[in-house]
Amino acid sequence: MTQEEFLIGLREMGITIDKREAHIVVDLFDRNKDGNVNFHEFLSTVRGKLNPRRAELVRKAWLRLDKHNDGEVTLEDLLDIYDVSNVKEVLDGKMTHMQAIRRVAKLWDHDGNGVVVFEEFVEYYKDLGKVFLHLTRSASLIGPITLTAYSYTLRSTPVLNTQD
């Protein structure tokens, strides 16, 4: 959404602000400073921070993924962690294991460079909101889980205790 589209939207809701004020507001939401506000930027600004309990669960999950403790999780790391052999497209021969892992990585790899860093991982879980707590309680976060409808399961990883 451009600044002009933002002003039009506000007017349609009965809110009138001048262009200077609109520029200030759009600049607040425009995290990548390209002059536009996309849905992710809007959501990131509106939703706020993780509460301490959720932040700790996300940190614990990250530590399970970051096997080399180097602050990065590569596609190769994800191949070691996730078993994608039961993904329908893999079973049907329409997708390789690496292609399936790339689809998992897209959940976290916001800049698309093939490497997930902690900040990207946290952003994903901020977007999940309260759904996150349900998932962590019912799936024990890093126990055997299924991601979306793609049947990505984690390889024998200890289950986190989410009750502490």
Secondary structure, DSSP 8 states (H G I E B T S, - for coil): -BHHHHHHHHHHTT----HHHHHHHHHHH-TT-SSB--HHHHHHHHH----HHHHHHHHHHHHHH-TTSSSEEEHHHHHHHEE-TT-HHHHTTSS-HHHHHHHHHTTT-TT-SSEEEHHHHHHHHHHHTTHHHHHHHHHTTTSS--BTTTTBEE-S-----TT-
